[in-house]
Amino acid sequence: METKQEEGEVSILDNIMMMFRRRDPIASAADEAPDSPTPIAALSPLANSVVSRCSKILKMSTKELQNAFDAEMPSSVKQPTNYARNLLEFCSYRTINAVTARSDYLSNKEFRRLTYDMMLAWETPDSESTQIGGESMPKVDDEKTVSPEAFSRIACACAAIADVITVQNLFDALTSSSGNRLHFLVYDKYLQNLDKSIKSAKNLSITSSSLQLAEGEIVLDADGISVLKHIGISAWPGRLTVTSNALYFETFGVGGYDKPVKYDLSTDLKQVVKPELTGPLGARLFDKGVMYRSTATPEPVFFEFLEFKGSSRRDYWLDVCLEILHVHRFVKQYNLEGIQQSEAIARAVLGIFRFQAAKEAFRVLSSQYKTLLPFHLAESLPGGDIILESLSSRLALMNASVQRNQSGNIDAKRQITYPVSVLALSRFELSKDADIVGEESYPGGYVTVGEKDPLETVVRQSILDTGKAEAAQATIDQVKVDGIDTNLAVMKELLFPLILVADRIQHLASWEEPLKSTVFLVLMCYIMLRWVAYVLPSILVCLAVVMLWRRHFNKGKTVQPFKIISPPYKNAVEQLIALQEAISQVEALIQAGNVILLKLRALLLAVLPQATDRVALFLIILAAVFALLPLPWIILIVIIEAYTREMPLRRDSSYRWIRRVREWWFRVPAAPVQLIKPEDSKKRK
């Protein structure tokens, strides 16, 4: 009796716990579906396992899924060579779209495992691929891993996980330590951090009521730890918040934060956002700041992110601000409105969430060519304008998608562009867009079954060009040298042919060898009179011939390094003295330039009437010469006059004429200048 009573109590407790236990939607769907779906002969065992799980989630049999694929897809997708892979993509994309209808799918480990298995199955979709490559699939720590192609085809089916513009960079960031193969543990950690980033944004939207956000504006991140705002010599600690439209700074006050100050990134205010040195009292000491300047701010504003080592926080905030600035410039450049504008901004927002997840999970802050932010990447890549044009052309088709969504034409449906980024944010409860109609029939990502996105093709070509740009930049970094003397020595050697030609002409102009000087003068006059129109074309043709000749005969040969004799070594004191002398010379040149300008101003204002009369008469004569003589004759006269100054017949008269001109110029007074001290508004602040 006691045993039966105890068993009864246990069963009652189990029933109560089952009533209150939260069930996994993927697991519950699998429980409700048939236990043993019929395998598809064309698929490999791993692909059949994935399709079987998809059928349980979709509550359809595998045969029904295959029939739907055959009925809905065009014949180009159902070719025997790619039938298995495209069928797998069809089932995977449908399942991902169904599961991502919930807002918490990223926190579901079953979803993370399923999408990873989809990638594994994509590499071996049929029995032939299993026999050929199934046993030799690369492994890390005895676990199967995923290739970049499989990752891009499956991950981009979920707009939150990857974007076709940055999917290659994302894969490189995730596999930086695993030989370009993706391990499940790394993928799982990335999705967990992505889920944390999105949930953090949702919490910030709730707690940031003091910001008075515009409709559709999304809070992306906030930093209230050691952030200083500098204007002039003044500084204020506070909290910095970035949204999809602007930066907000709340100064720390008594009992909380003061009213936030908005620094707009969405309207056209000629904004400039760049890294800058900051420090106390306006000093430029530490490379930890971001400068914001626009027509709405009378002075530049500097945000300093204090940290003991490095500038990773500053770099992160700079990248996020530039991404928001770039996406709004993209919207204005292509006149996007309504759902098109919302889709572009939502795409940037999702990119920032992925950027946050990679940064938190793997401490990754990529370079400009490897960034995870789509619009920032398009601005950095060679041919990035083509990427933006391709994206804008895709977005231009979006207005018709809502009206044509129910069209029965298969090819028309596949050409439609859907607001998948807006849909992803709305499913995360981060935005609500009234223009989305019939979202249940929208795909969940950026890819189409059996086809490559044209945007992906453009991005891949830009990445190939990036390799050439990086190689060229590496050569530039190698030849950069330090020191003014060393750089001057390099420049002198590079310009040696031109310097040699100038020295030869100067030697001929000195008339030390009258015969050679006379021959050169006659030849120059003949060219100026007869062949002046062909001088520049002849030089360009000669340069082109030399380049082609070099290309033909030096094909495959390495370029020999340019040898330069380095100047003598100077210690720190000698370098400071040389720098001081160089600054003094530059200052003297600037002073001489100012004196010339002030003397010209005096002549223009007739401070010395006699000198002004002479200059006016000279200008009238010069105007008559330009009006009556052809330009080649004027150039020839100037060249002959300059070339024959040292000629024995003209040497004495030239010296007297130049002396008189200098004496006259020395007698011309400079216009007066009065220096006024500006009002020290910074100190008043």
C-alpha positions in Angstrom: 0.0 0.0 0.0 2.8 2.4 0.9 4.6 1.7 -2.3 1.5 2.3 -4.4 0.8 5.6 -2.5 4.4 6.8 -3.1 4.1 5.9 -6.8 0.9 7.9 -7.0 2.4 10.9 -5.3 5.4 10.8 -7.7 3.1 10.6 -10.8 1.1 13.6 -9.5 4.3 15.6 -9.0 5.5 14.7 -12.5 2.2 15.8 -14.0 2.4 19.2 -12.1 6.0 19.7 -13.3 5.1 18.9 -16.9 2.3 21.5 -16.7 4.6 24.3 -15.7 7.7 23.3 -17.6 8.5 25.6 -20.6 8.8 23.4 -23.6 11.3 23.9 -26.5 9.3 24.8 -29.6 11.7 22.8 -31.8 11.7 19.8 -29.5 7.9 20.0 -29.1 7.4 20.1 -32.8 9.6 17.1 -33.2 7.6 15.2 -30.6 4.3 15.9 -32.4 5.6 14.9 -35.8 5.8 11.3 -37.1 8.6 9.3 -35.5 10.2 8.0 -38.6 10.0 10.2 -41.7 10.6 8.5 -45.0 14.2 9.2 -46.2 14.8 10.7 -49.6 16.8 8.5 -51.9 18.7 11.5 -53.5 20.1 12.7 -50.2 23.0 11.6 -48.0 22.3 10.2 -44.5 23.3 13.5 -42.9 21.1 15.5 -45.3 18.2 13.1 -44.7 18.7 13.6 -40.9 18.5 17.4 -41.4 15.5 17.2 -43.7 13.8 14.8 -41.2 14.2 17.3 -38.4 12.9 20.1 -40.7 9.8 18.1 -41.6 9.0 17.6 -37.9 9.3 21.3 -37.2 7.3 22.2 -40.3 4.8 19.4 -39.5 5.1 18.1 -43.0 6.3 14.8 -44.2 9.6 14.6 -46.2 7.6 13.5 -49.2 5.4 16.6 -49.0 8.5 18.8 -48.7 10.0 17.2 -51.8 6.7 17.7 -53.7 6.6 21.3 -52.6 10.2 21.8 -53.9 9.3 20.2 -57.2 6.2 22.3 -57.6 7.5 25.7 -56.5 11.1 25.8 -57.8 11.9 26.5 -61.5 13.5 23.8 -63.6 17.0 25.5 -63.4 17.1 24.7 -59.7 16.0 21.0 -60.2 18.9 19.9 -62.4 20.3 16.5 -61.4 23.7 17.8 -60.6 22.5 20.2 -57.9 19.1 18.6 -57.0 20.1 17.3 -53.6 21.9 20.5 -52.5 19.0 22.7 -53.7 16.4 20.5 -52.0 18.4 20.7 -48.8 18.5 24.5 -49.1 14.8 24.6 -49.7 14.0 22.6 -46.6 16.5 24.5 -44.5 15.4 28.0 -45.5 11.7 27.1 -44.8 12.6 25.8 -41.4 14.8 28.7 -40.5 12.0 31.1 -41.5 9.5 29.2 -39.4 11.8 29.0 -36.3 12.9 32.6 -36.5 9.3 33.8 -36.1 9.9 33.6 -32.4 11.9 36.3 -30.7 14.1 34.0 -28.6 15.3 31.6 -31.2 19.0 32.6 -30.8 18.9 31.4 -27.2 17.7 28.0 -28.3 20.6 25.5 -28.4 18.5 23.2 -30.6 18.3 25.9 -33.3 22.0 26.6 -33.1 22.8 22.9 -33.5 20.3 22.5 -36.3 21.7 25.3 -38.4 25.2 24.0 -37.9 24.1 20.5 -39.1 22.5 22.2 -42.1 26.0 23.6 -43.0 27.6 20.1 -42.6 24.9 18.6 -44.7 25.3 21.3 -47.4 28.8 20.1 -48.0 27.8 16.5 -48.4 24.2 16.7 -49.7 24.0 13.4 -51.7 25.3 9.9 -51.4 28.0 10.5 -54.1 29.5 13.4 -52.2 29.4 11.4 -49.0 31.4 8.6 -50.6 33.9 11.0 -52.1 34.4 13.5 -49.3 32.4 12.4 -46.3 35.3 10.5 -44.7 37.9 13.2 -45.5 35.9 16.2 -44.3 38.4 18.4 -42.3 38.1 18.1 -38.6 39.3 20.2 -35.6 39.7 18.3 -32.3 38.0 15.2 -33.9 34.9 17.2 -34.7 33.6 18.0 -38.2 33.9 21.5 -39.3 32.3 23.8 -41.9 33.7 25.5 -45.0 33.1 29.2 -45.9 30.8 28.3 -48.8 28.5 26.2 -46.5 28.5 28.9 -43.9 27.5 31.7 -46.3 24.7 29.7 -47.9 23.1 28.7 -44.5 24.0 31.6 -42.2 22.7 34.2 -44.7 19.3 32.5 -44.6 18.9 34.2 -41.2 19.2 38.0 -41.5 20.4 38.3 -37.9 23.2 35.8 -38.2 25.0 37.0 -41.3 24.8 39.4 -44.2 25.9 38.6 -47.8 28.1 41.8 -47.8 30.2 40.8 -44.7 29.7 37.0 -44.5 33.2 36.3 -45.7 34.7 38.7 -43.1 32.6 37.2 -40.4 33.7 33.7 -41.3 37.4 34.8 -41.2 36.9 36.3 -37.8 35.3 33.2 -36.4 37.9 30.9 -37.9 41.0 33.0 -37.3 42.5 30.2 -35.0 41.1 27.1 -36.7 42.6 27.0 -40.2 39.6 28.5 -42.1 37.2 25.8 -40.9 34.3 26.7 -38.5 33.9 24.6 -35.3 30.5 24.2 -33.6 31.8 25.6 -30.3 32.9 28.8 -31.9 29.6 29.1 -33.9 27.6 28.4 -30.8 29.5 31.0 -28.7 29.0 33.6 -31.5 25.2 33.1 -31.5 25.0 33.2 -27.8 26.8 36.6 -27.7 24.6 37.8 -30.6 21.6 37.0 -28.5 23.1 38.9 -25.6 23.7 42.0 -27.8 20.1 42.0 -29.0 18.7 41.5 -25.5 21.0 44.3 -24.2 19.6 46.6 -26.9 16.1 45.8 -25.9 16.8 46.6 -22.3 18.5 49.9 -23.2 15.4 50.9 -25.2 13.3 50.4 -22.1 15.7 52.2 -19.7 16.5 55.1 -22.1 13.3 57.0 -21.7 15.1 60.3 -21.1 16.4 60.4 -24.6 13.1 61.2 -26.3 13.8 59.0 -29.2 12.1 59.5 -32.6 9.7 56.9 -34.0 11.7 53.8 -35.2 14.9 54.9 -33.5 16.7 52.0 -31.9 19.2 52.2 -29.0 22.3 50.3 -30.0 24.7 50.8 -27.1 25.5 53.0 -24.1 28.8 53.6 -22.2 28.8 55.4 -18.9 32.2 54.2 -17.8 35.0 56.8 -18.0 33.7 58.8 -20.9 34.6 62.5 -21.1 33.2 65.2 -23.4 35.7 67.9 -24.4 34.8 71.3 -25.8 37.7 73.7 -25.9 39.5 73.4 -22.6 36.5 72.2 -20.7 35.6 68.6 -20.0 32.5 66.8 -18.6 32.1 63.2 -17.5 28.9 61.4 -18.5 27.2 58.7 -20.4 27.3 58.3 -24.2 24.5 56.5 -26.0 24.4 55.7 -29.7 21.2 55.0 -31.6 20.3 54.3 -35.2 20.0 58.1 -35.7 22.3 60.0 -33.4 24.7 60.2 -30.4 23.4 61.3 -27.1 25.6 62.6 -24.2 24.2 62.9 -20.7 26.4 64.9 -18.3 26.8 63.4 -14.9 25.1 65.6 -12.3 23.8 65.6 -8.8 21.6 62.6 -8.3 21.7 61.4 -11.9 22.3 62.6 -15.4 21.4 66.0 -16.9 19.4 66.5 -20.0 20.9 64.7 -22.9 22.6 66.6 -25.8 21.9 65.2 -29.2 24.6 65.0 -31.9 22.8 64.1 -35.1 24.1 61.5 -37.5 21.0 61.2 -39.8 20.5 64.6 -41.3 22.9 66.4 -43.7 24.9 68.6 -41.4 28.3 68.1 -43.1 29.2 65.8 -40.2 32.8 64.7 -39.7 33.6 61.8 -37.3 37.2 60.7 -37.0 39.8 59.6 -34.4 41.6 62.3 -32.6 44.1 62.9 -29.8 42.6 64.2 -26.5 43.8 65.3 -23.1 43.3 67.7 -20.2 42.8 71.4 -20.9 42.6 70.7 -24.7 46.0 69.1 -24.9 46.5 66.5 -27.6 48.2 63.7 -25.7 46.3 60.5 -25.8 45.0 58.6 -28.9 41.7 57.7 -27.2 39.2 60.2 -28.6 36.5 60.5 -31.3 35.8 64.0 -32.8 32.4 65.0 -33.9 32.0 68.2 -36.0 29.0 69.5 -37.9 27.4 72.8 -39.0 25.2 72.6 -35.9 28.1 72.6 -33.5 30.1 75.9 -33.2 33.2 74.0 -32.0 34.3 70.4 -32.5 33.2 68.0 -29.8 35.6 65.3 -28.5 34.6 62.2 -26.7 37.4 60.6 -24.8 37.2 56.9 -23.8 39.6 56.4 -20.8 41.4 53.1 -20.6 44.7 52.0 -19.3 45.9 50.1 -22.3 45.2 50.5 -26.0 42.3 52.2 -27.6 39.8 49.4 -28.3 36.8 51.2 -26.8 37.5 54.2 -28.9 37.9 52.1 -32.0 34.6 50.3 -31.4 32.7 53.5 -30.9 34.3 55.1 -33.9 33.3 52.2 -36.1 29.7 52.2 -34.9 29.3 55.9 -35.4 30.8 55.7 -38.9 28.4 52.9 -39.8 25.4 55.0 -38.8 26.8 58.0 -40.6 27.5 55.9 -43.8 24.0 54.3 -43.9 22.2 57.6 -43.6 24.5 59.1 -46.4 23.6 56.0 -48.5 19.9 56.7 -47.9 20.2 60.3 -49.0 22.4 59.5 -52.0 19.9 57.1 -53.5 16.7 59.0 -52.2 15.4 56.0 -50.3 12.1 56.4 -48.5 9.6 54.3 -46.6 10.3 50.6 -46.3 13.5 51.0 -48.4 15.0 53.4 -45.9 13.9 51.2 -43.0 15.5 48.2 -44.6 18.8 49.9 -45.2 19.0 51.2 -41.6 17.9 47.8 -40.2 20.7 46.2 -42.2 23.2 48.5 -40.6 21.7 47.8 -37.1 22.0 44.1 -37.5 25.6 44.5 -38.7 26.3 46.4 -35.5 24.8 43.6 -33.4 27.0 41.1 -35.2 30.0 43.4 -34.7 29.3 43.5 -30.9 28.9 39.8 -30.7 32.2 39.1 -32.4 33.9 41.7 -30.3 32.6 40.3 -27.0 33.1 36.7 -27.9 36.6 36.8 -29.5 37.9 40.3 -28.7 38.0 41.0 -32.5 38.3 44.5 -33.9 38.9 44.0 -37.6 40.8 46.3 -40.0 39.0 48.4 -42.6 39.0 45.6 -45.2 37.8 43.0 -42.7 35.1 44.9 -40.8 31.8 43.3 -40.0 29.8 46.5 -40.7 28.3 46.4 -44.2 28.2 50.1 -45.1 31.6 50.8 -43.5 33.0 47.9 -45.5 31.5 49.3 -48.7 33.1 52.6 -48.1 36.5 50.9 -47.5 36.6 48.3 -50.3 37.9 49.1 -53.8 34.8 49.3 -55.9 32.6 49.9 -52.9 30.4 52.3 -54.8 29.4 49.4 -57.1 28.3 47.5 -54.0 26.2 50.4 -52.9 24.7 50.7 -56.4 23.9 47.0 -56.4 22.3 47.3 -53.0 20.2 50.3 -54.0 19.0 48.6 -57.1 17.9 45.6 -55.0 16.1 47.9 -52.5 14.4 49.7 -55.4 12.4 46.5 -56.1 11.1 46.4 -52.6 8.0 48.6 -53.0 6.6 46.2 -55.6 7.3 43.2 -53.4 4.4 43.9 -51.0 1.9 44.1 -54.0 3.4 41.2 -55.9 3.9 38.9 -52.9 0.9 36.8 -53.7 1.8 36.5 -57.4 1.6 32.9 -58.7 4.5 33.3 -61.1 7.5 31.3 -59.8 10.2 33.4 -61.5 8.5 36.7 -60.4 8.5 35.5 -56.8 12.2 34.7 -56.9 13.0 38.2 -58.3 11.2 40.0 -55.5 13.3 41.7 -52.8 11.9 41.5 -49.3 12.5 43.7 -46.2 14.1 40.8 -44.3 16.2 43.0 -42.0 13.2 45.0 -40.9 11.3 41.7 -40.4 14.2 40.4 -38.3 14.2 43.5 -36.0 10.4 43.4 -35.7 10.6 39.7 -34.6 13.1 40.7 -32.0 10.5 43.4 -30.9 13.0 46.1 -31.6 11.0 47.9 -34.3 7.5 47.8 -35.8 7.0 48.8 -39.4 3.5 49.3 -40.6 4.6 48.7 -44.3 5.2 45.0 -43.7 2.2 43.0 -45.0 2.0 39.2 -45.2 5.3 38.7 -43.4 4.6 35.0 -42.9 5.4 34.4 -46.6 8.6 36.4 -46.5 12.0 34.6 -46.5 14.1 35.0 -43.3 17.4 35.8 -45.0 19.2 37.3 -48.0 19.7 34.1 -50.1 17.6 32.3 -52.6 17.5 28.5 -53.2 20.0 27.5 -55.9 21.1 31.0 -56.8 23.7 33.5 -55.8 22.7 37.0 -54.8 24.1 39.5 -57.3 25.2 41.6 -54.4 27.4 38.6 -53.2 29.1 38.4 -56.6 29.9 42.1 -56.5 31.3 41.8 -53.0 33.5 38.9 -54.0 35.0 40.8 -56.9 35.7 43.8 -54.6 37.4 41.4 -52.1 39.6 40.1 -54.9 40.6 43.7 -55.7 41.2 44.3 -52.1 44.0 41.7 -52.1 45.8 43.7 -54.8 45.3 46.9 -52.8 46.7 45.3 -49.6 49.7 44.0 -51.5 50.3 47.5 -52.9 49.9 49.0 -49.5 52.4 46.5 -48.1 55.0 47.7 -50.6 54.3 51.3 -49.6 54.7 50.5 -45.9 58.1 48.9 -46.7 59.5 52.0 -48.5 58.4 54.5 -45.9 61.4 55.8 -44.0 61.7 58.1 -40.9 63.6 61.3 -40.7 63.5 64.5 -42.8 67.1 64.0 -44.1 66.4 60.4 -45.2 63.2 61.4 -47.0 64.9 64.3 -48.7 67.7 61.9 -49.8 65.1 59.5 -51.3 63.3 62.3 -53.1 66.6 63.6 -54.5 67.6 60.3 -55.9 64.1 59.7 -57.4 64.2 63.1 -59.1 67.8 62.8 -60.2 67.0 62.6 -63.9 65.0 65.8 -63.8 67.6 67.5 -61.7 70.3 66.4 -64.2 68.2 67.9 -67.1 67.7 71.2 -65.1 71.5 71.4 -64.4 72.3 70.9 -68.1 69.8 73.6 -69.2 71.2 75.9 -66.5 74.8 75.2 -67.8 73.7 76.1 -71.4 72.0 79.2 -70.1 75.2 80.4 -68.5 76.8 80.6 -72.0 80.1 79.1 -70.9 80.1 77.2 -74.1 78.6 79.6 -76.7 78.4 77.1 -79.5 76.3 74.6 -77.6 74.2 77.4 -76.1 73.5 78.9 -79.6 72.6 75.5 -81.1 70.2 74.8 -78.2 68.6 78.2 -78.6 68.1 77.8 -82.3 66.7 74.3 -81.9 64.3 75.5 -79.1 63.1 78.4 -81.3 62.4 76.1 -84.2 60.4 73.7 -82.0 58.4 76.5 -80.5 57.6 78.0 -83.9 56.9 74.8 -85.8 56.2 71.9 -83.5 55.0 73.5 -80.2 51.6 71.7 -80.6 53.3 68.3 -80.8 55.8 68.7 -77.9 53.5 67.3 -75.1 52.0 64.5 -77.2 55.5 63.4 -78.2 56.6 63.3 -74.6 53.6 61.2 -73.6 54.1 58.8 -76.5 57.8 58.3 -75.7 56.8 57.6 -72.0 54.2 55.0 -73.2 56.7 53.3 -75.5 59.3 53.1 -72.8 56.7 51.6 -70.4 55.6 49.0 -72.9 59.1 48.1 -73.8 59.9 47.6 -70.1 56.8 45.5 -69.7 57.7 43.2 -72.6 61.4 42.7 -71.8 61.2 42.7 -68.0 58.3 40.2 -67.9 58.7 37.8 -64.9 61.8 39.6 -63.6 61.8 41.1 -60.1 62.3 44.8 -59.8 65.7 45.7 -58.4 65.6 47.8 -55.3 66.4 51.5 -55.6 69.7 52.0 -53.9 70.1 55.3 -51.9 73.0 56.4 -49.8 71.5 57.2 -46.4 72.6 60.5 -44.8 74.9 60.5 -41.7 73.3 59.5 -38.5 72.1 62.3 -36.1 71.4 62.0 -32.5 68.4 63.5 -30.8 69.9 66.9 -30.1 71.1 67.2 -33.7 67.7 66.2 -35.0 66.1 68.9 -32.8 68.5 71.5 -34.0 67.9 70.5 -37.7 64.1 70.7 -37.0 64.5 74.1 -35.5 66.4 75.3 -38.5 63.8 73.9 -40.9 61.0 75.6 -38.9 63.0 78.9 -39.0 63.4 78.6 -42.8 59.7 77.9 -43.3 58.9 80.9 -41.1 61.2 83.1 -43.2 59.5 81.9 -46.4 56.1 82.7 -44.9 57.2 86.1 -43.8 58.6 86.8 -47.3 55.3 85.7 -48.9 53.4 88.0 -46.5 55.7 91.0 -47.4 55.1 90.3 -51.1 51.3 90.2 -50.6 51.3 93.4 -48.5 53.4 95.2 -51.1 51.0 94.2 -53.9 48.1 95.4 -51.7 49.9 98.7 -51.3 50.3 99.0 -55.1 46.6 98.2 -55.5 45.6 100.8 -53.0 48.0 103.4 -54.4 49.9 103.9 -51.2 52.9 105.1 -53.4 51.3 106.9 -56.3 54.4 106.9 -58.6 54.9 103.2 -58.2 51.2 102.6 -58.8 51.3 104.6 -62.1 54.2 102.5 -63.4 52.6 99.3 -62.5 49.3 100.4 -64.1 51.2 101.4 -67.3 53.0 98.1 -67.4 49.8 96.2 -67.0 48.2 98.1 -69.9 51.2 97.3 -72.1 51.1 93.7 -71.0 47.4 93.5 -71.9 48.1 94.9 -75.4 50.8 92.3 -75.9 48.5 89.4 -74.9 45.8 90.9 -77.2 48.0 91.3 -80.3 50.5 88.5 -80.2 49.8 84.8 -80.3 50.5 82.8 -77.1 53.3 80.7 -78.6 55.1 83.9 -79.6 54.7 85.3 -76.1 56.1 82.1 -74.5 59.0 82.1 -77.0 59.9 85.7 -76.1 59.9 85.0 -72.4 62.1 81.9 -72.9 64.5 83.8 -75.1 64.7 86.7 -72.6 65.4 84.3 -69.7 67.8 82.1 -71.6 70.0 85.0 -73.0 70.5 86.9 -69.8 74.0 85.5 -69.4 74.8 85.9 -73.1 78.0 88.1 -73.5 76.1 90.7 -75.5 73.4 91.1 -72.8 75.1 90.2 -69.6 75.9 93.8 -68.4 72.5 95.3 -69.5 70.7 92.4 -67.8 72.5 92.9 -64.5 71.6 96.7 -64.6 68.0 96.0 -65.4 67.5 93.4 -62.7 69.3 95.7 -60.2 66.9 98.6 -61.0 63.9 96.4 -60.6 65.1 95.2 -57.2 65.8 98.8 -56.1 62.4 99.9 -57.2 60.7 96.9 -55.4 62.6 97.7 -52.2 61.2 101.2 -52.2 57.6 100.0 -52.4 56.1 100.1 -48.8 54.0 97.4 -47.3 50.4 97.9 -46.5 49.8 98.4 -42.7 48.6 95.4 -40.6 47.0 95.5 -37.2 46.9 92.4 -35.0 43.8 92.2 -32.7 43.7 89.7 -29.9 40.6 87.5 -30.0 38.2 87.2 -27.2 39.1 84.3 -25.0 35.7 82.6 -25.0 37.1 79.2 -24.0 38.3 80.6 -20.7 34.9 82.1 -20.0 33.4 78.7 -20.4 
